[in-house]
Amino acid sequence: MTPRVSRIQIVGAPGSGKTWLGSRLGARTGAPVIELDGIFHTDDWHQRPTDEAIAILRERILAPAWITDGNWTGAGAFELIRAQADVVVYFDLPHVINHAQLFARTVVRAARRQPLWGTNNRESFRRSFLSRESVLLWGLTKFNKYRRRWPSLHAEPAHPSQWIIRIGSRADARRTLDQLTQLMTSEDLPSPNV
């Protein structure tokens, strides 16, 4: 039998911990992780045509269980996911913690030069520190936008059985990982938003 909580949407500012949470939750539960950057980006940092990306997303969220990681809002992607999600998790970390995590992640990715999202895209020190396309610059300029957006978007669930979880610290993230693991592997659940 499929647990009642099987579809998780994770959003937050760049570097907040979306991929950390999603990858660990997927490993613990076996649910596929859908990295939205992997759907919306193609090789050489090009953006996939929106209609094609939305078609891929629609197909993937038909699955009985999934975890999405990302903030894509164009062409209704955010609403499409949110309407299907049993749980919406949004990271709302303090500015200093979020940017420290983004900086550390960027340095590690640039040093390792590992491909991202099944593409040939890699972060580099040059791109990360000396370019207008820097993920660090992106994170700094988008942080306040995301921080203001998520609480209002998640003030009310999209449907009565949807859970909304705010993560405000690293300790919250660890507790949420444990809580979601239990929710995704259990059939006896308390009421949402308790």
N, C-alpha and C positions, 0 to 999 in steps of 0.2 A: 504494500500500500504506500502511496506517495504521501509524505508529510504535508500538512496544510500550509506550511511556510516553505516555499521552494523557489521563490523568485525574489531576488534582492537587487535593488538599485543603490549604487554607492556614488555620491557626488561630493565635491569639495574643491577648494582652490588647488592650483598646481602645487604638488609637493606635500599635500596634506596627509596622505596615507591611503588613498583610494586603492592603489595597486597592492600595497602591503596587505590591507584587509582582504581584498578580493582574492588574491592568490592564495593566502593562507586558508581562507574559508573554503575555497574551491578544493584545495588539497585535503582538507579535513572531511569534506562532505561528498566529494566526487562530482559536485555540480560544475558544469562548464562555466568558465569565466569569459565574458565577452568584453574585451578591451575596446572601447569605442574608438580610441585613436587608431586601432588596427583596422577598423572598418572604414573610417573616414580618411585615413592617409594611405597613399600608395608609395612605391619606390621614389627615391630622390625627393622626399618631403612634399610631393604633390598631393593635392586634395582630390579624393575620388569624386566623380560627379555625384551630386546630391541624390538624384533619383536612384542611382545604382546603390549608393550607400544605404539609403532607406530600405530598399528592397532586401538587401543582405540582412539588415537589422530586423526587419519584419519576419524574415524566415527563421532567424536564430531565436527570437523570443517566442516562437510557437512551441518550443521545447517545454516539457513539463517542469524543468528546473533550470535555473540560470542565475548568474551573478553578473551585473553590468558594472563597469568601472569607467567613469568618464562623465564629461560635462556637455557633450554636444547637444545644443538646443535648436539648431537649424532644422527647417523643414518638419518641425514637430517631433523630432527624435526624443526629446526629453519627455514630452507628454505621452508619446507612444509607449515608452518604457514604464513611466510612472503609473499609467492606467492598468498595467498588467502586474506590477510589483506587489508582492505581499508585504514587503518591508522596504522602506526608503531610509537610507542612512546618509546623513550629511555631516561632513567634517566642518567644524566651526572652531578651529584652533586659534590661539593667540598669534598675532603677526610674527613675533620673534621665533616662536617654535616652528611655525609653518615654513618660514624662510630658511631657518637653519636646516630643516629636513630637505627642502628643495635644493639648497646648496650642496649638502652631503650627497644626495642622490645624483646630482648633476656631475659632481667630481668623479664619483664611482663609475657612472655610465661613460663619461668621457675617457677615463683611464682604461676601462675594459673594452671599449669599442664594440660592444655586443650589439647585434642587430635588434631593432625594436619592432614588435608587432608582426613578425613574419615578413618584414620588408628588408630592403638594404639600408634603411635609415639607421644612422648611428649618431649619437651625440659626440662632439669633439670639443677639445678645449677652445679651439678657434671659434667654432660656432657658438659655444656656450658663454664665452667671455668677451669676444671681440666682434660680435655681430649684432645687427638689429633684430635678427631672428633668434636671439638667445632665449632659451627657456627661462633663464633667471630674470631677464627683463620682462618676459611675458608674465611670469609669476608675480613680479612686483607691481606691474600695471593692472593685473586682473584681480589681485587679492581682495581689495575692497569691494569690487563689483560682485564677486561671488559671496563674500561675507554678508553683504546686504541682501542679496537675492535669496539665498537658501531659507532663512527663517520664514520669510513671507510666503514662499512657495510651499513650504511644508507646514504651514499653520493648521491646515486641515487635510486629513487623508483624502486620497482620490476616490476611495470607496470605503464602506464601513469596516471591512475586515483588515484594512491596511495598518501596519505598524509604522511609526515614525520614530527614528532614533537620532538624537543629536550627539555628536562626539566632540567634546570640548577639551580633551587632554589625551596624552598618550595612555594614561591609565584607563580612561574611558574606552579607547580603541581596543585595548587588551580585553577588557570586560565584555565589550560588544562582540569581539571575536568568539569568546566562550559562549556568550548568550546565543548568538546566531547559530553556532555549531549545534547547540542543544535544540534550538527551535527547528533547525533543518533536519535533524535526525530523530525527532520525537513526534509522536502523534497526539500526545496529551498536552494541549497548550492553554495558557491563561488567555484572558481577553487582551486584544490589542491596546496599545497606548496606556498600559498600566504602570 
